């Protein structure tokens, strides 16, 4: 099945986005799972088939209004055949493994169908109408899971969200080669969750810690008791989790130090999500030396009058602006004050997720995915007052 043909042809992509089970086989278009009424007045499912007229690697106007059907002949709600579309009935193999039983003819008033979306949905509507009289909830729009081909995508199934929203071209701006996430605590794991849903080729995970029970309450997903008992490395746990969705999640089981910091210099972008500020200095210096853009996140949460307050921070460093990091001390290198409740592993998944979202949004701005008019390189979000402040503009 050619996923590329579907993604490049507006009419075929529209069929998929609308939830039809679409397949390309040889030179034919298949819409599978089309409900119909048989002669016994039962609801069954068949496959609607049309030849494909192509202009290179995209569809063009269909050269015939005839369609084919695999299944018993569709009937009305009383079990009588739909004669108004009947052209013929004869079992025929159109291509290896593609056998049809009937042919239909329903010519539009204009004399031809403008595209395959109009053609296939017209026939589906005719066949489905008697079905709706028996059961109004039955539909051909089942939104099936669509697997991707090995050489077409980093995902194990097609990103239909981008195509449905019409932002496929914009999403391709995120097709970086290598992105690293250093630290898979609460914020780092949510950064992974968001970046994993983009077409980045490789996502490198760096962390030497184990995935323990408290991590389950400030990370995406819901690990089972058995998974917690396994006491896996964080990088192994999250690589396994997101490999269900995509390829290219690469674990590095260990903390970043002088022995391996050079690996980060080869990345296209780096997210620093470390709890300990003292571990960051070496990494920041190496990234600045190699010219690698990065975002560093942090939060300071304190307990005051039996309630939590604090600030989330996103510091960005790119070739366009780096001096603020050291000159204005935008990245703290100490391990925090004693009253910083976050250092005690308070489970605040919503703040972890928000800190991660702010960091990923900034990365997407740098890639041109989001419009970036201010080009701020330092942002803080204050809980009290719900205030977002930008500084250090490039």
C-alpha positions in Angstrom: 0.0 0.0 0.0 1.4 3.4 -1.0 1.0 5.8 1.9 2.9 8.4 -0.1 0.3 8.4 -2.9 -2.4 8.9 -0.3 -0.6 11.7 1.5 0.2 13.5 -1.8 -3.3 13.3 -3.2 -5.7 15.7 -1.6 -8.8 13.6 -2.4 -7.4 10.3 -1.0 -6.0 12.1 2.0 -9.5 13.6 2.6 -11.0 10.2 2.5 -8.6 9.0 5.2 -9.0 12.1 7.3 -12.8 11.6 7.2 -12.3 8.2 8.7 -12.7 5.8 5.7 -10.5 2.7 5.6 -8.5 3.5 2.5 -6.0 1.3 0.8 -4.1 1.4 -2.5 -3.6 -2.0 -4.1 -1.9 -2.2 -7.5 -3.6 0.5 -9.5 -6.9 0.4 -7.6 -8.4 2.4 -4.7 -10.2 0.4 -2.0 -12.6 1.7 0.6 -13.0 -1.2 3.0 -15.6 -1.8 5.7 -18.5 -0.4 3.7 -21.8 -1.5 5.4 -24.6 -2.8 3.2 -27.9 -4.7 3.5 -28.0 -8.2 1.9 -31.0 -10.1 0.5 -31.7 -11.5 4.0 -32.0 -7.9 5.3 -28.8 -8.3 7.4 -26.1 -5.7 7.7 -22.8 -6.9 6.2 -19.6 -5.3 5.2 -17.9 -5.1 1.8 -15.2 -3.3 -0.1 -15.8 -0.5 -2.7 -13.2 -0.5 -5.5 -12.3 2.0 -8.2 -9.5 2.2 -10.7 -7.0 5.0 -10.2 -6.1 7.6 -12.7 -2.7 9.1 -11.8 -0.6 12.1 -12.9 2.8 11.0 -11.8 2.5 10.3 -8.0 -0.8 12.1 -7.4 -4.4 11.3 -8.5 -6.2 13.2 -11.2 -9.8 13.3 -12.4 -11.3 9.7 -12.5 -11.6 8.6 -16.2 -14.7 6.5 -15.4 -17.7 6.7 -13.2 -17.8 2.9 -12.9 -17.0 1.3 -9.5 -16.6 -2.3 -8.3 -17.8 -4.1 -5.1 -16.5 -7.1 -3.2 -19.3 -8.8 -1.2 -22.9 -9.8 -1.8 -25.0 -7.5 -3.9 -26.2 -4.5 -1.8 -30.0 -4.3 -1.2 -32.6 -1.9 0.1 -34.0 -2.3 3.6 -36.5 -4.9 2.3 -33.8 -7.1 0.7 -34.4 -6.0 -2.9 -31.3 -5.3 -5.0 -30.3 -1.7 -5.6 -31.0 -1.9 -9.4 -30.4 1.8 -10.0 -26.6 1.3 -9.7 -26.3 -2.2 -11.1 -24.0 -2.7 -14.1 -23.1 -6.3 -13.8 -22.3 -9.2 -11.5 -19.4 -11.5 -12.2 -16.5 -12.6 -10.0 -13.3 -11.1 -11.3 -9.7 -10.8 -10.1 -8.6 -7.2 -10.9 -5.2 -7.7 -9.4 -3.4 -10.4 -7.4 -5.5 -10.9 -4.3 -8.1 -8.3 -5.3 -11.3 -10.1 -6.3 -14.6 -8.2 -6.9 -18.1 -9.5 -7.4 -20.1 -6.7 -8.9 -19.8 -3.5 -10.9 -21.8 -0.3 -10.4 -22.7 2.6 -12.6 -23.9 5.9 -11.2 -23.0 8.9 -13.4 -23.2 12.3 -11.8 -25.2 15.1 -13.5 -22.0 16.8 -14.7 -21.0 13.6 -16.5 -17.9 12.9 -14.4 -16.7 12.9 -10.9 -14.3 15.7 -10.1 -12.1 13.5 -7.8 -12.0 10.2 -6.0 -13.4 11.7 -2.8 -16.6 12.7 -4.7 -16.8 9.3 -6.5 -16.3 7.0 -3.5 -18.4 9.0 -1.0 -21.3 9.1 -3.6 -21.3 5.3 -3.9 -20.9 4.8 -0.1 -23.9 7.1 0.5 -26.1 5.1 -2.0 -25.1 1.7 -0.4 -25.3 3.0 3.2 -28.7 4.6 2.9 -30.7 1.4 3.4 -28.4 0.4 6.3 -29.2 3.6 8.1 -32.9 2.7 7.9 -32.1 -0.5 9.9 -29.5 0.9 12.2 -28.7 4.7 12.1 -25.5 4.2 14.1 -23.7 2.1 11.5 -21.1 4.0 9.5 -18.3 3.4 7.0 -16.2 6.0 8.8 -14.4 3.9 11.3 -11.1 5.8 11.6 -8.9 2.7 11.5 -5.3 2.6 12.7 -3.1 3.3 9.7 0.4 1.7 9.8 3.3 3.4 8.1 5.7 1.9 5.7 9.3 1.3 6.9 10.9 4.0 4.6 8.2 6.6 4.8 7.9 7.7 8.4 9.5 7.6 11.9 6.1 6.6 13.2 4.7 3.1 13.3 1.4 4.4 12.1 0.5 7.5 10.0 0.3 11.0 11.6 -3.3 11.6 10.7 -3.6 14.5 13.2 -1.4 16.8 11.1 -3.1 15.9 7.8 -6.6 16.4 9.3 -5.5 19.8 10.6 -3.9 20.7 7.2 -0.5 21.4 8.8 1.5 18.7 7.1 4.0 21.1 5.5 4.4 23.0 8.7 5.0 19.8 10.7 7.8 18.9 8.3 9.8 21.8 9.7 10.3 19.6 12.8 12.1 16.9 10.9 15.4 17.3 12.7 18.0 14.6 12.6 18.9 14.3 16.3 17.3 15.7 19.5 18.6 14.9 23.0 16.7 15.1 26.3 19.1 15.1 29.3 17.2 14.1 32.4 13.9 12.1 32.4 12.4 13.3 35.6 8.9 14.8 35.7 9.6 17.6 33.2 12.0 15.6 31.0 9.5 12.8 30.6 6.8 15.2 29.5 9.3 16.8 27.0 9.7 13.3 25.6 6.0 12.8 25.3 5.6 16.0 23.2 8.7 15.6 21.1 7.9 11.9 20.4 4.8 13.1 18.5 6.9 15.1 16.0 8.8 13.7 13.0 12.3 14.1 14.6 14.4 11.2 13.3 16.2 10.3 16.5 15.4 11.2 20.1 18.3 10.5 22.5 17.6 9.9 26.1 20.2 10.5 28.8 19.6 9.5 32.4 21.3 7.2 34.9 18.4 6.9 37.3 15.9 4.1 37.8 12.1 4.4 37.2 10.7 4.2 40.7 7.2 4.4 42.2 7.2 8.2 42.8 8.1 8.8 39.2 4.8 7.3 38.1 3.0 10.2 39.7 4.8 12.9 37.8 5.3 11.3 34.4 3.1 10.7 31.4 1.2 7.4 31.1 0.2 4.9 33.8 2.8 2.2 34.6 1.5 -1.1 36.0 2.6 -2.6 39.3 4.6 -5.1 37.4 6.5 -2.4 35.5 7.3 -0.6 38.8 8.5 -3.9 40.4 10.9 -4.4 37.4 12.9 -1.2 38.6 14.0 -0.5 35.0 16.3 2.3 34.0 14.3 5.4 33.1 15.8 5.5 29.7 14.9 1.9 29.1 11.3 2.3 30.4 10.6 5.4 28.3 12.3 4.0 25.2 10.1 0.9 25.4 7.0 3.0 26.1 7.4 5.3 23.1 8.7 2.6 20.7 5.1 1.5 20.5 4.4 4.7 18.6 7.6 5.5 16.8 11.1 4.5 15.8 14.4 6.2 16.8 14.0 6.6 20.5 17.6 5.8 21.7 18.4 5.2 25.4 21.7 6.2 27.0 21.8 4.7 30.5 24.0 7.0 32.4 24.4 10.6 33.6 26.2 13.1 31.3 29.6 13.9 32.6 33.1 14.6 31.2 33.3 11.1 29.8 30.3 11.4 27.5 29.4 15.1 27.2 30.9 15.2 23.7 27.9 13.1 22.5 25.7 16.1 22.9 27.8 18.2 20.6 26.5 16.2 17.6 22.8 16.9 18.4 20.6 19.3 16.4 18.9 20.4 19.6 19.2 19.6 23.3 16.6 19.8 26.1 18.3 20.1 29.6 15.9 18.8 32.2 18.2 18.1 35.1 17.2 18.5 38.8 20.7 19.3 39.9 22.0 22.6 38.7 25.6 21.7 39.6 25.6 19.0 36.8 24.7 21.6 34.2 27.8 23.7 34.0 29.9 21.2 32.0 27.0 20.5 29.6 26.2 24.2 29.0 29.8 25.0 28.3 30.1 22.1 25.8 26.9 23.0 24.0 27.9 26.7 23.7 31.4 25.6 22.5 29.9 23.4 19.8 27.2 25.9 18.8 24.4 23.5 19.7 21.1 25.2 20.5 19.4 24.2 23.7 16.7 24.9 26.2 17.1 24.5 29.9 14.1 24.2 32.2 13.7 24.6 35.9 11.2 25.3 38.7 11.3 26.6 42.2 8.3 25.5 44.3 7.9 26.6 48.0 5.3 25.8 50.7 3.7 28.9 52.1 0.7 29.0 54.4 -0.1 25.4 53.6 -0.1 26.0 49.8 2.4 25.8 47.1 3.7 28.7 45.1 6.6 29.2 42.8 8.0 29.9 39.3 8.7 27.8 36.2 11.6 28.8 34.0 12.6 28.3 30.4 16.1 29.5 29.3 17.0 29.3 25.6 20.5 29.5 24.1 21.0 29.7 20.3 23.6 31.2 17.9 21.4 34.3 17.8 21.7 34.9 21.6 23.9 33.2 24.2 25.5 35.8 26.4 22.5 36.2 28.7 23.0 32.7 30.1 26.2 33.6 31.9 26.0 37.4 32.1 22.5 37.4 33.7 22.9 34.0 35.4 19.8 32.6 33.6 20.8 29.0 34.5 21.4 28.3 38.2 24.3 26.0 38.8 23.6 25.4 42.5 21.3 22.6 43.7 18.7 24.9 45.2 17.8 26.2 48.6 16.6 24.1 51.5 13.0 25.4 51.2 12.7 24.4 47.6 9.9 21.8 47.9 10.6 20.5 44.4 13.9 19.1 45.5 12.0 16.8 47.8 10.1 15.2 44.9 6.7 16.7 45.5 4.4 15.1 42.9 3.3 18.0 40.8 2.7 16.5 37.3 0.7 19.6 36.1 3.7 21.9 36.7 6.1 19.4 35.1 3.8 19.1 32.1 3.5 22.9 31.8 7.2 23.5 32.1 7.8 20.9 29.4 5.1 22.4 27.2 6.7 25.9 27.4 10.1 24.4 26.5 8.8 22.4 23.5 6.8 25.4 22.3 10.0 27.5 22.3 11.8 24.8 20.4 9.0 24.7 17.8 9.2 28.5 17.5 12.9 28.1 16.7 12.1 25.6 14.0 9.5 27.9 12.4 6.6 25.8 13.4 5.1 28.6 15.5 5.4 32.2 14.6 8.0 33.9 16.9 7.8 37.7 16.8 9.5 38.5 20.1 12.3 35.8 19.9 12.5 35.8 23.7 15.3 33.6 25.2 14.1 33.6 28.8 10.6 33.1 30.1 9.1 32.6 33.5 5.7 31.5 34.6 4.6 32.6 38.1 1.8 30.5 39.7 0.5 33.3 41.8 -1.2 35.6 39.3 -0.8 33.2 36.4 1.8 35.5 34.9 4.0 34.7 31.9 7.0 37.0 31.5 9.5 37.2 28.5 13.0 38.6 28.6 16.3 38.5 26.8 15.2 39.0 23.2 17.4 38.1 20.3 
